[in-house]
């Protein structure tokens, strides 16, 4: 139990150090740090292939309850482009 608590403490300490570095990089502004993290996560997510493509590569098909692929004409437009 004590070893688990120590491990959890180490993880949380490293996370706190990382957050502190992000806030410093954002000029000490916590709100700007949050925006920086969100922007970084959004960029990372765009680098991950869509689940449908991963399943197809493995020879599998996504279950229908996860949704169906939209036609390009009916898909919502990305406002960032």
Steps between C-alpha positions, in 0.01 A plus 500: 500500500782737590680423173184581304459828686863590430454419130187712481681784676785481245258510206310797642826682577621457141164620367515807724852578375379468141205731562731751666722499190197551274382796711851650484502454122167686487650798679361406839139531381298194604226568242757523220659177625165321471455629145853385418424150627171485310665614178776245544252216563295599197813487286588158636152365434518606137814290460318182605340309212121475525377188677326384184832497312669308781225240499516466121877451515444215746232351275220596738189715478380743765171399663199701379421628850821708484355693210522498124728691268340809347502576131748781424210717375301467823796521740522822702762743379811550716495867602876510555580449133 
